Amino acid sequence: MRTMVFFDLPTDTAEDKRDYTRFRKFLIKDGFMMLQYSVYTKLAINKTVAKQIRNRLEQNKPKSGNIAVMEITEKQFANIEWILGRKQSNILDTADRLTIYDEE
């Protein structure tokens, strides 16, 4: 299963920007992969792990802004349909999306 995080955080003040950066760095350090600028996903092997992920998100949430969390199955994740304006080579549009890769 996958835990998906969608967030919309303010960046009006210096403190807001720090909170945004801190939250984004937390996501990356915690093993989330960016799908889009404010959409991150992480593999969870079962519901217990997914609950732990949610608890860590709750502990690291910024003071303001909106964060949405959703859990989907691997099959649902594999069925995401990408509609792209132009071809981007760093989008994995196959079942091989579980592969970890390093962007250059």
Summary of the structure (lengths in Angstrom):
residues: 104
radius of gyration: 14.6
end to end distance: 27.9
largest distance: 40.8
contacts: 217
relative contact order: 0.23
helix: 37%
strand: 22%
